[in-house]
């Protein structure tokens, strides 16, 4: 067992304190969206972080499950509406192709990569452990931006929520590892329209070292370093095993404009100055009795 795995096992067993750590990317930015993609503010922020309408942006639609895609693919429209002039589609179900120079060349030249919705396990099967994944990390390292909506949001976490190939209702399924651009996290999406706001509790109870982030539709977090800001139209839910609402609630909501320190796991609401969010207590979740 590696030292890192050993520490996670001890944390899960409750025998050590979970220390502050680097969670977000050291360089670059992430835009993590809860689905629907009807908020121009979110697209505009991604394009701005990529360098503006003239930036080279690669869109990866593989999660949607089609055999091939062309320029009529609907996932391109938000960027076309934002005036992006250099859009490239990259898709494959062949890991050898994902490992080829011809496939990754466009990512190497890009300053932004976007993952569209669908089933997140397809992204794992096609790209994890290939040169494509290496070039995604290299893009962040040189200051680029990676974004995604729905499946393209969940894949950015380290734990792959809803990663089962049979159905998207299984929270802890056959695929459990995401790309990990957000370390030590599990990301869920379509939070309120699909009544998913209690679903991440299952993962955090089983893996208490993880931070759960639930994103509503047309809502995003913009991550730079170990801090994110909520933008868009609705709410983001936070599931932290070491924090409980004063009412006993196991999660709490952030609204647009709120900020969150991922390393310290503290939420802030801007007023005249940045104030900690109220009602959140440093009190671990109660242990549930196992079902018989």
N, C-alpha and C positions, 0 to 999 in steps of 0.2 A: 504494500500500500504506500502511495506517495505521501510526503509530508502534508501536502495540501489536502488530499483526501482524508488523511488522519485527522486534521483539524476540523474538517467539515463533519466527520463522524462524531467527534467529541462535542462539537457545537450542537448537533442534532440530539445527542444524549443529554444535553443540558449541563455538562460538566465544566464548560469554560464559557467565559463571556465572549460575545461576538464583538470583535474589535472593529473600529472604524477602518475602512479600506477603500481602495479605488474601485468604483463601481462603473462609472461612465468612461468613455474613451479619453485617453490622455491628450489626444489631439483630435481636431475635427469636431463634428456634431452629428447627432441623431435626431430624426423627426419620426415619432412613433405615434401612429394614428389608429383610432378605434374603429374605423370603417366608414362607409358611405361616401366619404370624400367630396362633400358638397360645400365645404367651407373654403372660399378663395383665400382667406387669411393663411390657411395651412400651406396651400400650394405656394403662395407668394413667399412665405418664410423659407420654405425649402429651396426655392429658386434663388432667393437672396443669399442664402448660406452657400449655395453652389457657385455663386459668382454672377448672378443676373441672367437675363434672357439669352445672352450669348454663350452661356456656359455649356460644356459638353455633358449631357445627362444620359445615362443608360437606364432603361426600364427593363426589369426582369419579370415576366409574367408567368413563370413556370408553375406557381402555386395554383393557377386556375385550371390546370389539367388538360388543356388542349394539346394536340399533337404539334401544331404550328401556329404562328401568329404573323400578321402583316400590319401594314400601316393603318388599317381600318380598326385595329384593336382599340376598344373603348378606354383602356387604361392609359392611353396616350392623351386623351382629350383634355384632362385638367392642365397638363403642361402646355399643350398647344394653345389653350385659351389664355394661359399666362404669358404667351409670346415666346416660349422657348424655341430656339431655331435649330439647335443641334441635338436632336433626339435619336437615340439608337436603341433598337430592341435586341435583347440577347436572351435566347432560350435554347435549352437542350434537356433531354432526358438521358443523355449518354454521358456518363462520367468521364470517359476517355476524351470526349469533345470538350467537356468542362475543364479538362486538364491541359488543353492545347493552347499554344501561343495564339493561334488565329482567333480563338474564342475570347481570350482575356485581353487582347490588345485594346479593344474599345474601353474596357474598364480602366486599364492603365492610363489612358488618355483623358478619362473623365474626371470631373470634380464633384459629381453627384451620381448616386445609384439609387433607384427606387424599386421596391418590391411591391407588386400588386397583391390583391386578395385571392383567396382560394383555400387550399389545405396546406398548412405549413410543413407537413412531413415530406411533401414533394420537393421542397427546397433542400431539405436535408439529404434526401436520396440522390439528388442531382449534383449538389455542390459541396457538401461538407467534406473537408479533407482534400479538396482539389485545389488547383492553382487559382480557380475562381475565388474561393474563400480567401486564399492568400492575398489576392489583389484587392479584395474588399478591405482587409485589414490595412494594406498598404495605402489605400485611398484615404482612410481615416488618419493614418500617420502623417500624410502630407497635407492635412488640413481640410480634406473634403467632407462631404455630408452623405450619410446613408439614411434613407427614409423608407417607410412602408406603411401600408394600411391593412387592417384585418390580419390575415396570415402574415403579411409583411411587417406587422407590428410584433406578433408573437415570436417570430423567428429571431428577433433581435435580443430576446432574453436568453439567459443561460439554461434555464429549464424550459422545455417545450410543453406548455400547457396544450391540451386538446390535440396531442400529437398521434393519436391512434389512427391507423389506416382504415379501420372499420367504420368509425363514426366520430363526429366532432363533439359528442356529448360525454365522452370519456375523458376526464381531466388528466389522468395519469395512465398513459397507454403505451403502445408499442415503441414510439419514438419519444424520448425524454430529454434530448440534448438539442439546444438551439445554438445559434452562432455565438452567443455570449458577448455581443457588443455592450450589453448591459450585464455586467457580472453579478452573479448571486441573486438573480431575479427570475420571476415567472410573470409573463405578460398575457393578459386576456383582453378581449375586445367585444364590440357590440354589446356593451354592458347592460344598459337599461332596456332597450327595445326587446332584447331576448331574455330578460329576467335572469341575467347571469351574475348578479351582484353578490350572491352567496357562494358561488362555485369555487372561487379561489381559496376559500377556507380549507377545503379538503387538501390542497397541495401544501399550504403553509402549516397545517397541523402535522402532516407527514414529514415535511421538510422545513422545520422552524428556522433554519438559518437563512432561508430565502426571503426576499421582499416581494410581495405580490403587488402588481400594478394592474388595475382594471380600467380600461379606457372606454368611454362612451363614444357613440358615433359622432362624426364631425368634430372631434376633439382630439388634441394631440399633446404630447409632451415634447419639448425641445430640449435636448440634453447636451450640455457642454461641460466637460469635466465631470465633477460629482454633484452637479446641480441641474435641476430642470425647471422649466416654466411651463405652466398649462396655458394653451391657446385654443381657440375655437369656440364652440357654442354650448358645451355641456360640462360634464364632470369626469373627474378621475378619482378612482377609489384606491386607497392604500391599505394593504394588509401586512401588518408588522407584528410578529408574534410577541414582541416585547412592549407593545403599546396597545392600550385598551381605552375606549371612551369612558368617561365618568359614569355613563349609563350602563356599562358592561358590553357595549357594542365592540365587535372584533374588527371593524374597518371604519374608515372615515373618508369623507369626500373633499376633494380640492376643486375649486372653480377657476375659470380663466383669470389669469393674472397671478394666481398663487404660485409659490415656488417651493421646491423641496430639496433638501440636502440629502443626497443618497448615501453619503458616507456616514453621516451622523443620524440619519433617519429622522429628520425634523422638518416639519412643514411650517411655512411662513405665509402670512397674508399681508400684502403691501397696504399700508395706510400712509400717513405722513412719513413713517419709517417702517422698516420691515419688522413685523411683530409675529411671535410664535402663534400658531393656530391654537385656539382655545379648546378646552374639554378633553384634550388628549393626555393621558396619564402614563407614566413609565411603569406600567404594571403588566406582567406577562399574561398571556391568555390562560384561562383556567383549563385544566386537563379534563377531557371528557372521559366518562366511563366507557370502556369498549362495549360494543353491541354484542349481545349473546344470540 
